[in-house]
Amino acid sequence: MVPLSVSQIEGATLTAWPALRQAQDGLWLWRYAQGYTKRANSIHCLDPSDGGYAELRLMRLAELSKRHRIAPVFRVTPLTAPEIVEVLDGLLWEEFEPSLVMAMEMPNEDFPLDFQARYFEPTDPQWMRAQAQMSGYDQPTIDVLAEILGHIACEARGVLVYHKAGLPVAAALAAVASGIGIYLNVVTHPNARGMGYGRAVMGAALNWVRSKGATHSAIQVLADNAPALNLYSSLGFGEVYPYIYRRAPDWGRG
């Protein structure tokens, strides 16, 4: 069992991947980043005891999302108060993208790397350009990504792994928040998948956070992404808890 609490992991993830705007209501957190990534454009509850006036508070924050032209979305984790889930059920908010959080204790030695890896400041255009190309981002998405990366307040690095021809074929973002390594935007070029580059970029990212004193690591992954689950398991990650997103059923329907 990995000795990390849900609160520790959620807090580290929020730090590693900042929103561009946010608002708090007690221990509820509303986040906005122009629609790029659900974790930065959703409502979070950070304490299961903070469920009072759940429907009133949910409606107020959902209206805030609508005013910012993003879908009202709630990220349901083990920290979500039961009263909130009851309200979401009653309002028929739809479940989508069931996901898992996996975590591990850091090993005592580096992961071996079979390919060249390089580290960049998160806002370095070379890393952003390569990551965006592999992910198929358009220019507006790249612009939002750059703004989010510029708001990261903890230590972070963009990671690239290269083909022997010198072309970048895998990318990841690694951050260290409260002693926990967090990994985001992990992607391998579509033409280079299944060749070990994804494992290499994660190994390089893990080696970097270890060099920065991280004692644990955590990563979020879609529950049906079998290749990613197998990769992370092979590196030492184990499942800690599930989460799921829920959205207002009437969003975008007139």
N, C-alpha and C positions, 0 to 999 in steps of 0.2 A: 504493500500500500504506500503510495507516494504521500509524504507528510506535508501536503499543502492543503489549505482550506479553499473552499469555493471563493470566499471573499478575497483571499490573497491573489488568486488567479485572475478573478474578474477585475480587481483593482489594477493589477499589472497590465492587463490587456487594455484597459481604458487609457492608461498612461502611455502605452506604446503606440496606440492608434488614436490620436486625438480627433475630436470633432472641431469644426470651424466655429460653431456656436453651440451653446448649451444652456439649459435652464434647470433649476432644481426645485423640487417640491418635496420637502422633507427628505427622505432617502430615495426618492424617485429622481431619475436623471433623464432629461430630454436632450437628444443630440441631433445635430444637423451638419451635413457636409455636402450640400448640393446634390444629394441623392447617390453619391459614390460610396458604396459598401453599406450593408444593412447595419453593421455594428456601430457605424458613425451616423446613422440616420434612423434611430429608433428610440423607444422609451425603455428604460431599465429600472428595475427595483433592486436596491442594494441591501435590503434587510427584510427577511420574511415576516417580521413583526409589524412592518409599516403598511398595513392594509386598510386603514381607516378611510372612509369616504371614497372608496375605490372608484366607483362609477363617475362621480363628480370630477375627480382628479384626472381620470382617464380621458373624459370628454374634453376637459380643458387643454390637456397636452395634445390630444388628437387634433383639436382645432388649431393649435400652434403649428403642427405639421402641415395642415392644409394651407395655412396662410403662407407657409414657406414652399408650397407646391411640391411636397414630398408625401408619399403614402403614410398614413398613420400606421405605424408598426410597433409592436411590443415584443421585446426579446425576453422570453420566458426561460428562466434558469432556476436552480434550486433556491436562489435568493428571492424569488418572486413570491409575494405574500399570497396565501390561499384565497383571500378575498378578491384579489385581482383576477385570478384564474376563473373564479366563479362569475365575475362580471364579464370577462372575455367570452366565456361559454354562453352566457345569457344573451350577449349581443351578437353571437354567431361570428366572432372574429375567426377567420380562417387560419388554420395551421399550415405552414409551409417550411421547406428546407430544414428538416430535422438534422441536427448536427451533434458532434461530440467534442468535448475537450479532453485532450490527452496530455499527460504530463510524465516527467521522469526526473530522477535525481541525476545530476551531472556525473559522468564517469571521471575516473582519476587520470585519464590520459586522452590525448587527442584522437579523433577518428582519422584513419588513413585516407588520403586523397589520391585518386588515380588520375585526376585531371587538374589542369591549372585553374586556380581560383584567385580572384582579386576582390579587394574591399574598397568601398567608396563611401564618402559622405552621402547621406540619404538624398540630398538635393543635387548631387552631381549629375549634370545633364547626360553623361555617358551611361550611368546606371539607369536613370529614368528612361532614356530613349530605348535601351535594350529591353528593359522590363516591359515597357509599353508595347513594343513591337511584338514580343512573344505573346502578350495578352490580347493583342488585337484592339488596342484602345484608339479611339478617335482623339482629335486635338482637344475638344472640350474636357474629355475625361482626363487627359494628360495634365491639363491646366489645374483641375481640381486636385489630382494626385500630388502635383508639385506644391500646392498650397498646404495640403495636409502634412506632407513631409516636412515642410518648413515650420510646422507647429510642434513637432516632436520635441519634448523637453528632456527626455532621458537619453542615455548613450545609445546610438543606433548606427548600423552600417548596412548599406546595400551590398549584396554579394552577387558576383557573376562567376560562372564556370564556363570554360572555353573548350571548344572542339580543337583537335590538333591543328586544324587549319587556321586557328586564331580567331574564330567567330564565337561570340557568346551564345550559348545554347541553353542555359538555365540561370534563373535569377531568384533571389529571395531577399527579404528585408528582415534583419535581426535587430532586436532591441533588448536592453537589460533594464528592468524596472523592479525595484525592491528586491534585487538579488535573483530575479526570475527571468530567464531568457524567453522571449516571445518572438514568434516567427510568423511573418505575414507575406502576402503576395508571392508565394512560392509558385513558380511556373517553369515549365520546360518547353522549349520550342516544339511545336507539333511534329516536326520531321525528325526530332531527336529523342522521342520518348521510348522508354524501354531499353535504353542503352547505358543506364547507370548515372546519367547526368543529374537527375533529381536527387539521388542519394548523395552525390558529390556536393551539390550546392547546400543540402541540409547539413552534411558533415562539416563543410567549411563554416557555415553559420553557427553550428554548435561549438566548433573550436574557438570561434571568435568570442562568443558569450562566456565560454569557460575562461578565456584569457582575461575577461573583465570581472571575474570573480563570481559569476552566477553559480548558484548551488543547485538550482532546479531549472527545468524548462517546461513550457506549456505551449500547445498549439491547438487551434480550432480546425475542424475538418468536417465536411459534409458526411452524414452517416452512411450514404450510399456510394461514397467514393472509395471503392475497394482498393485500387492501386495505391492511393495515398495512405489509407489505413494500414495496408501491408508494409509500405515503406516506413512509416513512423513506428510501427510495432517492431520492425527489424532493427531500428536504431535504438530501441529501449523504451519508447513511449508506451504507456498503458492508459486505458480509459479511466477517467475520473468522474465525469458527469455528462449527461446529455443536456441539450437546450433546443429550443425551437422558436421560430418567429411566428407571430400571429398578426394579421392585418385586417383592417376594417373591410367588411364585405362590399360596401357601397363605393369604395374608392375608385374613381375613374369610370364610373358607370352612369354618367349623366349628371 
